[in-house]
Amino acid sequence: MIFDIFNDVKELNLKAINKCYSIRFVHAVLPFDKITITVNQTKSEMVIYINTPERLKTSEQAQTILANSLIQWLDKIARNTYPTIIKNFAQKHQLTNPPHFRTTIATTKWGSYKSDGTISISLWLLFYSREALNHVIVHELCHTRCMDHGTGFKALLNQMCPETPFIKKELNTPLSENLVKLFQINKGR
Ligand SMILES: [Zn+2]
């Protein structure tokens, strides 16, 4: 699905980590199928270097390359931030800090916990509030003590990080249309 990237995507607002990056496209001498992303933290600006920025208007292939590069970038951020949040909540609530961590690109199943000690959290939660991300993380951490969603689990979660109406509503709200297009989420991601 071709869409107007230049007009529809002006910034990436990573609410969960309180960072909002404006986006600038710059022509660079790069192989046709390569995109380089750099981020200026001081200016809160993301610069996307691409051989022919204009091509992003007309080429689905170019948009796919961009989507993949951006997902790699998001994944790195999630892998750099989520484990610390997980560790801190585990300590705070005296729950087990799972030995294995994975990011996922799931858009409705925000997190999961497997009895082998793997906690998985969706990288798309970066676009949601910190409260929502925290809630998903504490939910999965509670599974280290209680695998099902029974009354014991609910009491535990409620005590540690209650699901407020705000969080519930947010987690039931799909990613914005523009993000779905930018990241090509409808393409079976
Ligand atoms: Zn659960």
Backbone and ligand atoms as CSV (ligand in chain L), in Angstrom:
chain,resi,resn,atom,element,x,y,z
A,1,MET,N,N,0.851,-1.191,0.000
A,1,MET,CA,C,0.000,0.000,0.000
A,1,MET,C,C,0.891,1.246,0.000
A,2,ILE,N,N,0.842,2.007,-1.049
A,2,ILE,CA,C,1.633,3.222,-1.139
A,2,ILE,C,C,0.901,4.342,-0.399
A,3,PHE,N,N,1.625,5.070,0.393
A,3,PHE,CA,C,0.992,6.233,1.014
A,3,PHE,C,C,1.986,7.379,1.056
A,4,ASP,N,N,1.488,8.553,1.386
A,4,ASP,CA,C,2.321,9.745,1.311
A,4,ASP,C,C,3.153,9.898,2.576
A,5,ILE,N,N,4.280,9.213,2.593
A,5,ILE,CA,C,5.133,9.201,3.782
A,5,ILE,C,C,5.514,10.610,4.216
A,6,PHE,N,N,5.856,11.459,3.248
A,6,PHE,CA,C,6.372,12.785,3.600
A,6,PHE,C,C,5.326,13.641,4.299
A,7,ASN,N,N,4.072,13.462,3.932
A,7,ASN,CA,C,3.033,14.258,4.570
A,7,ASN,C,C,2.415,13.567,5.774
A,8,ASP,N,N,2.346,12.244,5.704
A,8,ASP,CA,C,1.627,11.525,6.752
A,8,ASP,C,C,2.478,11.213,7.975
A,9,VAL,N,N,3.787,11.185,7.785
A,9,VAL,CA,C,4.648,10.836,8.918
A,9,VAL,C,C,5.657,11.950,9.164
A,10,LYS,N,N,5.368,12.762,10.154
A,10,LYS,CA,C,6.265,13.878,10.465
A,10,LYS,C,C,7.115,13.579,11.698
A,11,GLU,N,N,6.617,12.678,12.529
A,11,GLU,CA,C,7.340,12.392,13.762
A,11,GLU,C,C,7.000,10.998,14.269
A,12,LEU,N,N,7.872,10.496,15.111
A,12,LEU,CA,C,7.618,9.227,15.782
A,12,LEU,C,C,7.593,9.513,17.279
A,13,ASN,N,N,6.422,9.331,17.870
A,13,ASN,CA,C,6.255,9.671,19.271
A,13,ASN,C,C,6.309,8.403,20.131
A,14,LEU,N,N,7.469,8.172,20.725
A,14,LEU,CA,C,7.633,6.991,21.572
A,14,LEU,C,C,7.232,7.367,23.003
A,15,LYS,N,N,5.912,7.363,23.193
A,15,LYS,CA,C,5.358,7.864,24.462
A,15,LYS,C,C,5.909,7.117,25.679
A,16,ALA,N,N,6.053,5.825,25.546
A,16,ALA,CA,C,6.452,5.009,26.698
A,16,ALA,C,C,7.794,5.429,27.274
A,17,ILE,N,N,8.668,5.961,26.408
A,17,ILE,CA,C,9.976,6.381,26.925
A,17,ILE,C,C,10.135,7.903,26.829
A,18,ASN,N,N,9.001,8.565,26.603
A,18,ASN,CA,C,8.979,10.020,26.619
A,18,ASN,C,C,9.939,10.641,25.598
A,19,LYS,N,N,9.955,10.080,24.394
A,19,LYS,CA,C,10.809,10.630,23.342
A,19,LYS,C,C,9.972,10.797,22.080
A,20,CYS,N,N,10.104,11.972,21.482
A,20,CYS,CA,C,9.398,12.212,20.239
A,20,CYS,C,C,10.414,12.702,19.210
A,21,TYR,N,N,10.535,11.983,18.116
A,21,TYR,CA,C,11.530,12.338,17.107
A,21,TYR,C,C,10.860,12.881,15.855
A,22,SER,N,N,11.305,14.063,15.428
A,22,SER,CA,C,10.860,14.538,14.120
A,22,SER,C,C,11.669,13.771,13.071
A,23,ILE,N,N,11.112,13.675,11.876
A,23,ILE,CA,C,11.776,12.881,10.842
A,23,ILE,C,C,12.204,13.759,9.680
A,24,ARG,N,N,13.420,13.549,9.234
A,24,ARG,CA,C,13.903,14.283,8.063
A,24,ARG,C,C,14.494,13.270,7.092
A,25,PHE,N,N,14.124,13.404,5.834
A,25,PHE,CA,C,14.655,12.516,4.796
A,25,PHE,C,C,15.778,13.235,4.056
A,26,VAL,N,N,16.905,12.553,3.910
A,26,VAL,CA,C,18.054,13.173,3.259
A,26,VAL,C,C,18.576,12.253,2.168
A,27,HIS,N,N,18.888,12.864,1.027
A,27,HIS,CA,C,19.465,12.068,-0.055
A,27,HIS,C,C,20.900,11.696,0.301
A,28,ALA,N,N,21.265,10.450,0.070
A,28,ALA,CA,C,22.640,10.020,0.317
A,28,ALA,C,C,23.054,9.043,-0.757
A,29,VAL,N,N,24.344,9.006,-1.017
A,29,VAL,CA,C,24.829,8.044,-2.003
A,29,VAL,C,C,24.926,6.686,-1.315
A,30,LEU,N,N,23.883,5.928,-1.485
A,30,LEU,CA,C,23.780,4.605,-0.859
A,30,LEU,C,C,23.271,3.633,-1.911
A,31,PRO,N,N,23.553,2.327,-1.743
A,31,PRO,CA,C,22.930,1.370,-2.656
A,31,PRO,C,C,21.409,1.543,-2.612
A,32,PHE,N,N,20.762,1.192,-3.688
A,32,PHE,CA,C,19.332,1.440,-3.838
A,32,PHE,C,C,18.471,0.796,-2.747
A,33,ASP,N,N,18.920,-0.361,-2.271
A,33,ASP,CA,C,18.075,-1.077,-1.313
A,33,ASP,C,C,18.537,-0.848,0.130
A,34,LYS,N,N,19.245,0.253,0.341
A,34,LYS,CA,C,19.751,0.502,1.685
A,34,LYS,C,C,19.248,1.831,2.238
A,35,ILE,N,N,18.919,1.798,3.525
A,35,ILE,CA,C,18.482,3.010,4.208
A,35,ILE,C,C,19.272,3.089,5.507
A,36,THR,N,N,19.796,4.273,5.802
A,36,THR,CA,C,20.525,4.436,7.061
A,36,THR,C,C,19.767,5.414,7.946
A,37,ILE,N,N,19.635,5.046,9.197
A,37,ILE,CA,C,18.907,5.900,10.136
A,37,ILE,C,C,19.870,6.406,11.197
A,38,THR,N,N,19.893,7.704,11.399
A,38,THR,CA,C,20.653,8.222,12.535
A,38,THR,C,C,19.721,9.082,13.374
A,39,VAL,N,N,20.007,9.130,14.654
A,39,VAL,CA,C,19.149,9.890,15.549
A,39,VAL,C,C,19.988,10.891,16.317
A,40,ASN,N,N,19.562,12.136,16.245
A,40,ASN,CA,C,20.211,13.187,17.025
A,40,ASN,C,C,19.382,13.388,18.305
A,41,GLN,N,N,19.922,12.895,19.411
A,41,GLN,CA,C,19.155,12.932,20.672
A,41,GLN,C,C,18.943,14.375,21.139
A,42,THR,N,N,19.942,15.220,20.933
A,42,THR,CA,C,19.839,16.602,21.395
A,42,THR,C,C,18.710,17.331,20.673
A,43,LYS,N,N,18.651,17.113,19.339
A,43,LYS,CA,C,17.615,17.788,18.559
A,43,LYS,C,C,16.322,16.983,18.487
A,44,SER,N,N,16.319,15.804,19.099
A,44,SER,CA,C,15.174,14.890,18.982
A,44,SER,C,C,14.766,14.723,17.524
A,45,GLU,N,N,15.764,14.473,16.719
A,45,GLU,CA,C,15.511,14.364,15.285
A,45,GLU,C,C,16.053,13.048,14.736
A,46,MET,N,N,15.230,12.427,13.896
A,46,MET,CA,C,15.679,11.232,13.198
A,46,MET,C,C,15.971,11.615,11.749
A,47,VAL,N,N,17.165,11.269,11.282
A,47,VAL,CA,C,17.498,11.544,9.880
A,47,VAL,C,C,17.549,10.217,9.145
A,48,ILE,N,N,16.780,10.145,8.080
A,48,ILE,CA,C,16.734,8.920,7.288
A,48,ILE,C,C,17.452,9.178,5.968
A,49,TYR,N,N,18.576,8.517,5.791
A,49,TYR,CA,C,19.364,8.673,4.568
A,49,TYR,C,C,18.933,7.600,3.573
A,50,ILE,N,N,18.607,8.061,2.405
A,50,ILE,CA,C,18.130,7.132,1.379
A,50,ILE,C,C,18.596,7.644,0.016
A,51,ASN,N,N,18.896,6.720,-0.849
A,51,ASN,CA,C,19.431,7.084,-2.157
A,51,ASN,C,C,18.510,8.054,-2.889
A,52,THR,N,N,17.258,7.687,-2.970
A,52,THR,CA,C,16.312,8.547,-3.682
A,52,THR,C,C,15.057,8.730,-2.824
A,53,PRO,N,N,15.049,9.756,-1.977
A,53,PRO,CA,C,13.880,9.944,-1.118
A,53,PRO,C,C,12.568,9.964,-1.899
A,54,GLU,N,N,12.606,10.534,-3.082
A,54,GLU,CA,C,11.398,10.625,-3.915
A,54,GLU,C,C,10.777,9.255,-4.175
A,55,ARG,N,N,11.637,8.259,-4.217
A,55,ARG,CA,C,11.188,6.903,-4.515
A,55,ARG,C,C,10.197,6.396,-3.457
A,56,LEU,N,N,10.300,6.971,-2.241
A,56,LEU,CA,C,9.390,6.543,-1.178
A,56,LEU,C,C,7.938,6.887,-1.491
A,57,LYS,N,N,7.755,7.807,-2.434
A,57,LYS,CA,C,6.396,8.191,-2.813
A,57,LYS,C,C,5.757,7.175,-3.738
A,58,THR,N,N,6.598,6.501,-4.502
A,58,THR,CA,C,6.038,5.671,-5.568
A,58,THR,C,C,6.367,4.190,-5.459
A,59,SER,N,N,7.378,3.873,-4.669
A,59,SER,CA,C,7.814,2.483,-4.658
A,59,SER,C,C,7.441,1.776,-3.367
A,60,GLU,N,N,6.642,0.727,-3.518
A,60,GLU,CA,C,6.254,-0.054,-2.363
A,60,GLU,C,C,7.486,-0.751,-1.773
A,61,GLN,N,N,8.398,-1.116,-2.676
A,61,GLN,CA,C,9.622,-1.791,-2.243
A,61,GLN,C,C,10.443,-0.870,-1.327
A,62,ALA,N,N,10.543,0.404,-1.722
A,62,ALA,CA,C,11.295,1.359,-0.910
A,62,ALA,C,C,10.624,1.539,0.450
A,63,GLN,N,N,9.290,1.561,0.453
A,63,GLN,CA,C,8.569,1.710,1.720
A,63,GLN,C,C,8.773,0.493,2.616
A,64,THR,N,N,8.880,-0.678,1.995
A,64,THR,CA,C,9.131,-1.895,2.772
A,64,THR,C,C,10.524,-1.850,3.404
A,65,ILE,N,N,11.496,-1.388,2.631
A,65,ILE,CA,C,12.862,-1.281,3.159
A,65,ILE,C,C,12.881,-0.311,4.340
A,66,LEU,N,N,12.168,0.795,4.188
A,66,LEU,CA,C,12.095,1.767,5.282
A,66,LEU,C,C,11.429,1.140,6.513
A,67,ALA,N,N,10.311,0.456,6.290
A,67,ALA,CA,C,9.593,-0.178,7.410
A,67,ALA,C,C,10.510,-1.138,8.160
A,68,ASN,N,N,11.250,-1.965,7.415
A,68,ASN,CA,C,12.141,-2.930,8.059
A,68,ASN,C,C,13.242,-2.237,8.851
A,69,SER,N,N,13.790,-1.164,8.274
A,69,SER,CA,C,14.853,-0.439,8.977
A,69,SER,C,C,14.321,0.190,10.263
A,70,LEU,N,N,13.110,0.757,10.177
A,70,LEU,CA,C,12.536,1.399,11.361
A,70,LEU,C,C,12.210,0.380,12.445
A,71,ILE,N,N,11.756,-0.792,12.024
A,71,ILE,CA,C,11.437,-1.832,13.013
A,71,ILE,C,C,12.714,-2.288,13.725
A,72,GLN,N,N,13.797,-2.397,12.947
A,72,GLN,CA,C,15.079,-2.755,13.579
A,72,GLN,C,C,15.487,-1.705,14.614
A,73,TRP,N,N,15.258,-0.455,14.265
A,73,TRP,CA,C,15.593,0.647,15.171
A,73,TRP,C,C,14.753,0.574,16.452
A,74,LEU,N,N,13.434,0.353,16.271
A,74,LEU,CA,C,12.535,0.236,17.421
A,74,LEU,C,C,12.910,-0.947,18.300
A,75,ASP,N,N,13.267,-2.036,17.641
A,75,ASP,CA,C,13.599,-3.260,18.362
A,75,ASP,C,C,14.812,-3.020,19.266
A,76,LYS,N,N,15.763,-2.279,18.726
A,76,LYS,CA,C,16.966,-1.973,19.508
A,76,LYS,C,C,16.589,-1.138,20.741
A,77,ILE,N,N,15.701,-0.171,20.540
A,77,ILE,CA,C,15.278,0.664,21.667
A,77,ILE,C,C,14.569,-0.192,22.717
A,78,ALA,N,N,13.671,-1.059,22.245
A,78,ALA,CA,C,12.931,-1.920,23.181
A,78,ALA,C,C,13.898,-2.821,23.945
A,79,ARG,N,N,14.879,-3.380,23.220
A,79,ARG,CA,C,15.823,-4.281,23.889
A,79,ARG,C,C,16.735,-3.533,24.847
A,80,ASN,N,N,16.910,-2.232,24.607
A,80,ASN,CA,C,17.739,-1.428,25.512
A,80,ASN,C,C,16.964,-0.892,26.711
A,81,THR,N,N,15.636,-0.849,26.622
A,81,THR,CA,C,14.877,-0.219,27.706
A,81,THR,C,C,14.017,-1.207,28.515
A,82,TYR,N,N,13.349,-2.129,27.830
A,82,TYR,CA,C,12.420,-3.013,28.544
A,82,TYR,C,C,13.082,-3.830,29.666
A,83,PRO,N,N,14.263,-4.450,29.423
A,83,PRO,CA,C,14.812,-5.309,30.472
A,83,PRO,C,C,15.034,-4.584,31.806
A,84,THR,N,N,15.433,-3.303,31.745
A,84,THR,CA,C,15.634,-2.547,32.986
A,84,THR,C,C,14.306,-2.322,33.697
A,85,ILE,N,N,13.272,-2.005,32.928
A,85,ILE,CA,C,11.945,-1.793,33.530
A,85,ILE,C,C,11.464,-3.100,34.160
A,86,ILE,N,N,11.669,-4.199,33.444
A,86,ILE,CA,C,11.263,-5.515,33.955
A,86,ILE,C,C,11.991,-5.813,35.268
A,87,LYS,N,N,13.296,-5.582,35.247
A,87,LYS,CA,C,14.113,-5.872,36.432
A,87,LYS,C,C,13.655,-5.020,37.623
A,88,ASN,N,N,13.394,-3.736,37.373
A,88,ASN,CA,C,12.986,-2.847,38.461
A,88,ASN,C,C,11.648,-3.241,39.078
A,89,PHE,N,N,10.684,-3.622,38.212
A,89,PHE,CA,C,9.387,-4.035,38.747
A,89,PHE,C,C,9.498,-5.370,39.480
A,90,ALA,N,N,10.337,-6.250,38.969
A,90,ALA,CA,C,10.521,-7.541,39.636
A,90,ALA,C,C,11.057,-7.311,41.047
A,91,GLN,N,N,12.037,-6.407,41.137
A,91,GLN,CA,C,12.606,-6.095,42.453
A,91,GLN,C,C,11.571,-5.453,43.362
A,92,LYS,N,N,10.886,-4.455,42.811
A,92,LYS,CA,C,9.917,-3.701,43.594
A,92,LYS,C,C,8.837,-4.606,44.196
A,93,HIS,N,N,8.361,-5.545,43.384
A,93,HIS,CA,C,7.250,-6.391,43.833
A,93,HIS,C,C,7.703,-7.767,44.294
A,94,GLN,N,N,8.999,-7.948,44.420
A,94,GLN,CA,C,9.555,-9.234,44.851
A,94,GLN,C,C,9.042,-10.397,44.004
A,95,LEU,N,N,9.131,-10.185,42.723
A,95,LEU,CA,C,8.765,-11.229,41.774
A,95,LEU,C,C,10.043,-11.679,41.069
A,96,THR,N,N,9.971,-12.853,40.432
A,96,THR,CA,C,11.153,-13.359,39.730
A,96,THR,C,C,11.436,-12.510,38.501
A,97,ASN,N,N,12.688,-12.131,38.305
A,97,ASN,CA,C,13.074,-11.478,37.058
A,97,ASN,C,C,13.370,-12.597,36.057
A,98,PRO,N,N,12.501,-12.777,35.050
A,98,PRO,CA,C,12.675,-13.924,34.147
A,98,PRO,C,C,14.053,-13.912,33.479
A,99,PRO,N,N,14.681,-15.080,33.365
A,99,PRO,CA,C,16.033,-15.121,32.793
A,99,PRO,C,C,16.092,-14.801,31.296
A,100,HIS,N,N,14.969,-14.985,30.601
A,100,HIS,CA,C,14.994,-14.741,29.158
A,100,HIS,C,C,14.005,-13.644,28.767
A,101,PHE,N,N,14.459,-12.791,27.868
A,101,PHE,CA,C,13.617,-11.690,27.402
A,101,PHE,C,C,13.591,-11.668,25.880
A,102,ARG,N,N,12.419,-11.413,25.336
A,102,ARG,CA,C,12.276,-11.293,23.875
A,102,ARG,C,C,11.374,-10.106,23.557
A,103,THR,N,N,11.629,-9.474,22.426
A,103,THR,CA,C,10.665,-8.492,21.933
A,103,THR,C,C,9.800,-9.212,20.896
A,104,THR,N,N,8.594,-8.715,20.719
A,104,THR,CA,C,7.760,-9.253,19.639
A,104,THR,C,C,7.205,-8.084,18.828
A,105,ILE,N,N,6.598,-8.416,17.675
A,105,ILE,CA,C,5.947,-7.375,16.885
A,105,ILE,C,C,4.438,-7.625,16.861
A,106,ALA,N,N,3.951,-8.281,17.924
A,106,ALA,CA,C,2.515,-8.537,18.029
A,106,ALA,C,C,1.767,-7.239,18.288
A,107,THR,N,N,0.586,-7.118,17.684
A,107,THR,CA,C,-0.148,-5.860,17.829
A,107,THR,C,C,-1.365,-5.970,18.738
A,108,THR,N,N,-1.720,-7.157,19.155
A,108,THR,CA,C,-2.836,-7.259,20.101
A,108,THR,C,C,-2.422,-8.025,21.360
A,109,LYS,N,N,-1.574,-9.018,21.168
A,109,LYS,CA,C,-1.068,-9.767,22.331
A,109,LYS,C,C,0.190,-9.033,22.797
A,110,TRP,N,N,0.003,-8.144,23.769
A,110,TRP,CA,C,1.087,-7.214,24.125
A,110,TRP,C,C,2.260,-7.887,24.826
A,111,GLY,N,N,1.953,-8.955,25.536
A,111,GLY,CA,C,3.044,-9.621,26.240
A,111,GLY,C,C,2.711,-11.069,26.486
A,112,SER,N,N,3.731,-11.842,26.842
A,112,SER,CA,C,3.471,-13.234,27.219
A,112,SER,C,C,4.585,-13.715,28.135
A,113,TYR,N,N,4.270,-14.776,28.862
A,113,TYR,CA,C,5.274,-15.374,29.739
A,113,TYR,C,C,5.197,-16.885,29.586
A,114,LYS,N,N,6.353,-17.481,29.374
A,114,LYS,CA,C,6.381,-18.942,29.251
A,114,LYS,C,C,7.082,-19.534,30.454
A,115,SER,N,N,6.651,-20.747,30.824
A,115,SER,CA,C,7.176,-21.357,32.055
A,115,SER,C,C,8.678,-21.647,31.979
A,116,ASP,N,N,9.264,-21.572,30.775
A,116,ASP,CA,C,10.725,-21.745,30.706
A,116,ASP,C,C,11.458,-20.465,31.138
A,117,GLY,N,N,10.666,-19.456,31.542
A,117,GLY,CA,C,11.282,-18.227,32.044
A,117,GLY,C,C,11.504,-17.177,30.979
A,118,THR,N,N,10.697,-17.231,29.915
A,118,THR,CA,C,10.821,-16.225,28.855
A,118,THR,C,C,9.684,-15.213,28.949
A,119,ILE,N,N,10.037,-13.959,29.097
A,119,ILE,CA,C,9.036,-12.885,29.058
A,119,ILE,C,C,9.165,-12.198,27.702
A,120,SER,N,N,8.035,-12.034,27.005
A,120,SER,CA,C,8.029,-11.389,25.689
A,120,SER,C,C,7.140,-10.160,25.741
A,121,ILE,N,N,7.655,-9.064,25.247
A,121,ILE,CA,C,6.897,-7.809,25.257
A,121,ILE,C,C,6.947,-7.196,23.861
A,122,SER,N,N,5.786,-6.730,23.402
A,122,SER,CA,C,5.698,-6.147,22.056
A,122,SER,C,C,6.440,-4.815,21.973
A,123,LEU,N,N,7.196,-4.640,20.898
A,123,LEU,CA,C,7.900,-3.367,20.741
A,123,LEU,C,C,6.954,-2.217,20.408
A,124,TRP,N,N,5.734,-2.551,19.927
A,124,TRP,CA,C,4.779,-1.472,19.596
A,124,TRP,C,C,4.320,-0.723,20.837
A,125,LEU,N,N,4.523,-1.324,22.010
A,125,LEU,CA,C,4.121,-0.627,23.231
A,125,LEU,C,C,4.917,0.658,23.441
A,126,LEU,N,N,6.019,0.801,22.699
A,126,LEU,CA,C,6.770,2.056,22.773
A,126,LEU,C,C,5.891,3.244,22.381
A,127,PHE,N,N,4.852,2.981,21.551
A,127,PHE,CA,C,3.971,4.062,21.103
A,127,PHE,C,C,2.815,4.324,22.072
A,128,TYR,N,N,2.759,3.540,23.151
A,128,TYR,CA,C,1.686,3.716,24.127
A,128,TYR,C,C,2.258,4.378,25.391
A,129,SER,N,N,1.372,4.694,26.327
A,129,SER,CA,C,1.842,5.399,27.520
A,129,SER,C,C,2.730,4.496,28.369
A,130,ARG,N,N,3.531,5.139,29.208
A,130,ARG,CA,C,4.393,4.366,30.105
A,130,ARG,C,C,3.546,3.510,31.051
A,131,GLU,N,N,2.395,4.045,31.465
A,131,GLU,CA,C,1.514,3.292,32.360
A,131,GLU,C,C,1.071,1.986,31.705
A,132,ALA,N,N,0.753,2.074,30.407
A,132,ALA,CA,C,0.302,0.877,29.685
A,132,ALA,C,C,1.441,-0.134,29.585
A,133,LEU,N,N,2.634,0.338,29.230
A,133,LEU,CA,C,3.793,-0.560,29.140
A,133,LEU,C,C,4.069,-1.204,30.501
A,134,ASN,N,N,4.077,-0.380,31.552
A,134,ASN,CA,C,4.326,-0.907,32.898
A,134,ASN,C,C,3.312,-1.981,33.265
A,135,HIS,N,N,2.057,-1.708,32.927
A,135,HIS,CA,C,1.003,-2.651,33.286
A,135,HIS,C,C,1.207,-4.004,32.607
A,136,VAL,N,N,1.542,-3.958,31.316
A,136,VAL,CA,C,1.769,-5.212,30.591
A,136,VAL,C,C,2.949,-5.973,31.219
A,137,ILE,N,N,3.994,-5.239,31.546
A,137,ILE,CA,C,5.179,-5.872,32.134
A,137,ILE,C,C,4.849,-6.498,33.496
A,138,VAL,N,N,4.139,-5.760,34.345
A,138,VAL,CA,C,3.796,-6.308,35.665
A,138,VAL,C,C,2.844,-7.500,35.508
A,139,HIS,N,N,1.927,-7.403,34.561
A,139,HIS,CA,C,1.028,-8.536,34.277
A,139,HIS,C,C,1.853,-9.799,33.998
A,140,GLU,N,N,2.812,-9.663,33.094
A,140,GLU,CA,C,3.623,-10.852,32.735
A,140,GLU,C,C,4.481,-11.311,33.914
A,141,LEU,N,N,4.983,-10.356,34.700
A,141,LEU,CA,C,5.790,-10.732,35.874
A,141,LEU,C,C,4.952,-11.510,36.899
A,142,CYS,N,N,3.665,-11.139,37.014
A,142,CYS,CA,C,2.779,-11.856,37.943
A,142,CYS,C,C,2.639,-13.314,37.525
A,143,HIS,N,N,2.798,-13.580,36.223
A,143,HIS,CA,C,2.722,-14.966,35.755
A,143,HIS,C,C,3.889,-15.821,36.253
A,144,THR,N,N,4.956,-15.172,36.725
A,144,THR,CA,C,6.051,-15.977,37.281
A,144,THR,C,C,5.590,-16.659,38.566
A,145,ARG,N,N,4.529,-16.136,39.167
A,145,ARG,CA,C,4.004,-16.726,40.389
A,145,ARG,C,C,2.731,-17.519,40.142
A,146,CYS,N,N,2.022,-17.162,39.098
A,146,CYS,CA,C,0.703,-17.729,38.856
A,146,CYS,C,C,0.459,-17.751,37.343
A,147,MET,N,N,0.432,-18.940,36.751
A,147,MET,CA,C,0.369,-19.023,35.288
A,147,MET,C,C,-1.006,-18.690,34.702
A,148,ASP,N,N,-2.069,-18.965,35.482
A,148,ASP,CA,C,-3.409,-18.741,34.895
A,148,ASP,C,C,-3.896,-17.312,35.181
A,149,HIS,N,N,-5.129,-17.028,34.765
A,149,HIS,CA,C,-5.702,-15.704,35.021
A,149,HIS,C,C,-6.799,-15.772,36.081
A,150,GLY,N,N,-6.651,-16.710,37.006
A,150,GLY,CA,C,-7.682,-16.910,38.035
A,150,GLY,C,C,-7.697,-15.803,39.073
A,151,THR,N,N,-8.490,-16.034,40.108
A,151,THR,CA,C,-8.683,-14.983,41.117
A,151,THR,C,C,-7.370,-14.640,41.826
A,152,GLY,N,N,-6.538,-15.666,42.055
A,152,GLY,CA,C,-5.241,-15.423,42.697
A,152,GLY,C,C,-4.402,-14.467,41.882
A,153,PHE,N,N,-4.358,-14.734,40.577
A,153,PHE,CA,C,-3.598,-13.878,39.673
A,153,PHE,C,C,-4.158,-12.460,39.683
A,154,LYS,N,N,-5.480,-12.377,39.572
A,154,LYS,CA,C,-6.111,-11.049,39.509
A,154,LYS,C,C,-5.835,-10.236,40.762
A,155,ALA,N,N,-5.889,-10.898,41.914
A,155,ALA,CA,C,-5.633,-10.209,43.178
A,155,ALA,C,C,-4.192,-9.687,43.216
A,156,LEU,N,N,-3.281,-10.552,42.757
A,156,LEU,CA,C,-1.860,-10.195,42.745
A,156,LEU,C,C,-1.614,-8.974,41.854
A,157,LEU,N,N,-2.140,-9.049,40.638
A,157,LEU,CA,C,-1.939,-7.958,39.680
A,157,LEU,C,C,-2.580,-6.668,40.180
A,158,ASN,N,N,-3.760,-6.825,40.758
A,158,ASN,CA,C,-4.495,-5.671,41.251
A,158,ASN,C,C,-3.751,-4.956,42.370
A,159,GLN,N,N,-3.057,-5.761,43.144
A,159,GLN,CA,C,-2.302,-5.228,44.271
A,159,GLN,C,C,-1.055,-4.492,43.747
A,160,MET,N,N,-0.471,-4.988,42.670
A,160,MET,CA,C,0.805,-4.445,42.208
A,160,MET,C,C,0.671,-3.369,41.145
A,161,CYS,N,N,-0.257,-3.550,40.243
A,161,CYS,CA,C,-0.421,-2.564,39.173
A,161,CYS,C,C,-1.832,-2.677,38.614
A,162,PRO,N,N,-2.794,-2.063,39.296
A,162,PRO,CA,C,-4.192,-2.207,38.869
A,162,PRO,C,C,-4.402,-1.699,37.440
A,163,GLU,N,N,-5.281,-2.381,36.717
A,163,GLU,CA,C,-5.605,-1.930,35.362
A,163,GLU,C,C,-6.668,-0.844,35.457
A,164,THR,N,N,-6.241,0.395,35.285
A,164,THR,CA,C,-7.184,1.506,35.346
A,164,THR,C,C,-7.993,1.541,34.038
A,165,PRO,N,N,-9.155,2.222,34.052
A,165,PRO,CA,C,-9.920,2.355,32.805
A,165,PRO,C,C,-9.080,2.976,31.690
A,166,PHE,N,N,-8.209,3.916,32.054
A,166,PHE,CA,C,-7.336,4.567,31.076
A,166,PHE,C,C,-6.417,3.551,30.410
A,167,ILE,N,N,-5.772,2.721,31.219
A,167,ILE,CA,C,-4.855,1.709,30.670
A,167,ILE,C,C,-5.625,0.711,29.804
A,168,LYS,N,N,-6.774,0.283,30.313
A,168,LYS,CA,C,-7.574,-0.699,29.583
A,168,LYS,C,C,-7.961,-0.168,28.207
A,169,LYS,N,N,-8.402,1.087,28.197
A,169,LYS,CA,C,-8.831,1.699,26.946
A,169,LYS,C,C,-7.650,1.815,25.983
A,170,GLU,N,N,-6.537,2.253,26.518
A,170,GLU,CA,C,-5.356,2.438,25.668
A,170,GLU,C,C,-4.902,1.125,25.042
A,171,LEU,N,N,-4.854,0.089,25.848
A,171,LEU,CA,C,-4.369,-1.196,25.331
A,171,LEU,C,C,-5.346,-1.821,24.336
A,172,ASN,N,N,-6.592,-1.323,24.356
A,172,ASN,CA,C,-7.574,-1.815,23.375
A,172,ASN,C,C,-7.629,-0.932,22.134
A,173,THR,N,N,-6.842,0.136,22.138
A,173,THR,CA,C,-6.828,1.038,20.984
A,173,THR,C,C,-5.732,0.606,20.017
A,174,PRO,N,N,-6.099,0.347,18.757
A,174,PRO,CA,C,-5.057,-0.072,17.815
A,174,PRO,C,C,-4.067,1.055,17.511
A,175,LEU,N,N,-2.926,0.693,16.998
A,175,LEU,CA,C,-1.946,1.691,16.562
A,175,LEU,C,C,-2.584,2.592,15.508
A,176,SER,N,N,-2.131,3.823,15.432
A,176,SER,CA,C,-2.737,4.764,14.490
A,176,SER,C,C,-2.581,4.258,13.049
A,177,GLU,N,N,-3.498,4.697,12.232
A,177,GLU,CA,C,-3.515,4.318,10.815
A,177,GLU,C,C,-2.170,4.579,10.135
A,178,ASN,N,N,-1.581,5.730,10.443
A,178,ASN,CA,C,-0.318,6.084,9.804
A,178,ASN,C,C,0.824,5.176,10.225
A,179,LEU,N,N,0.816,4.776,11.495
A,179,LEU,CA,C,1.860,3.849,11.945
A,179,LEU,C,C,1.665,2.484,11.285
A,180,VAL,N,N,0.407,2.085,11.158
A,180,VAL,CA,C,0.107,0.807,10.497
A,180,VAL,C,C,0.645,0.820,9.073
A,181,LYS,N,N,0.479,1.952,8.408
A,181,LYS,CA,C,0.966,2.072,7.024
A,181,LYS,C,C,2.485,2.156,6.990
A,182,LEU,N,N,3.048,2.995,7.849
A,182,LEU,CA,C,4.499,3.183,7.847
A,182,LEU,C,C,5.235,1.871,8.112
A,183,PHE,N,N,4.741,1.129,9.091
A,183,PHE,CA,C,5.420,-0.110,9.466
A,183,PHE,C,C,4.876,-1.326,8.722
A,184,GLN,N,N,3.910,-1.074,7.829
A,184,GLN,CA,C,3.306,-2.140,7.020
A,184,GLN,C,C,2.801,-3.284,7.889
A,185,ILE,N,N,2.144,-2.897,8.976
A,185,ILE,CA,C,1.684,-3.882,9.945
A,185,ILE,C,C,0.587,-4.780,9.363
A,186,ASN,N,N,-0.187,-4.222,8.440
A,186,ASN,CA,C,-1.260,-5.014,7.822
A,186,ASN,C,C,-0.723,-6.150,6.968
A,187,LYS,N,N,0.579,-6.093,6.665
A,187,LYS,CA,C,1.176,-7.129,5.819
A,187,LYS,C,C,1.588,-8.354,6.617
A,188,GLY,N,N,0.712,-8.784,7.477
A,188,GLY,CA,C,0.976,-10.004,8.222
A,188,GLY,C,C,2.065,-9.876,9.263
A,189,ARG,N,N,2.372,-8.647,9.647
A,189,ARG,CA,C,3.345,-8.508,10.735
A,189,ARG,C,C,2.646,-8.766,12.053
L,1,ZN,ZN,ZN,-1.659,-13.093,31.202
